[in-house]
């Protein structure tokens, strides 16, 4: 169950910090308060709070143990923060790789067109 919770909280963090659907909300919050706007645009920052609150809500409602839930909530917040950062960096890397491959593909097509014209 904790694995599903972990994946769900990472998903929530990535959606809030990176998705186009939340972009207007991020811009609105940033225009009202730049610090909070930065917090919800940063996967590590938002991931910590999503993990902390998500695990504490889960712990209090499902497990029902207050003190240890708070401790595990902080630990879970750190884990979600780290894994959310890894996911976002991986998405950025794959996007860059896709752009690079697309650029090289266009470069090859241009070179092939030049060779065709010269024949």
JOHUMO-V372361 format. One record per backbone hydrogen bond with DSSP energy under -1.0 kcal/mol. NH is the residue of the N-H (numbers start at 1). CO is the residue of the C=O. If there is no record, write none. Layout:
nh: {NH	NH}
co: {CO	CO}
//
This chain:
nh: {5	6	7	8	9	10	11	12	13	14	15	16	17	18	19	26	27	28	29	30	31	32	33	37	38	39	40	46	47	48	49	50	51	52	53	54	55	56	57	58	59	60	61	62	64	70	71	72	73	74	75	76	77	78	79	80	81	82	83	84	85	86	87	88	89	90	91	92	93	94	95	96	97	98	99	100	101	102	103	104	105	106	107	108	109	110	111	112	113	114	115	116	117	118	119}
co: {1	2	3	4	5	6	7	8	9	10	11	12	13	14	15	22	23	24	25	26	27	28	29	33	34	35	36	42	43	44	45	46	47	48	49	50	51	52	53	54	55	56	57	58	59	66	67	68	69	70	71	72	73	74	75	76	77	78	79	80	81	82	83	84	85	86	87	88	89	90	91	92	93	94	95	96	97	98	99	100	101	102	103	104	105	106	107	108	109	110	111	112	113	114	115}
//
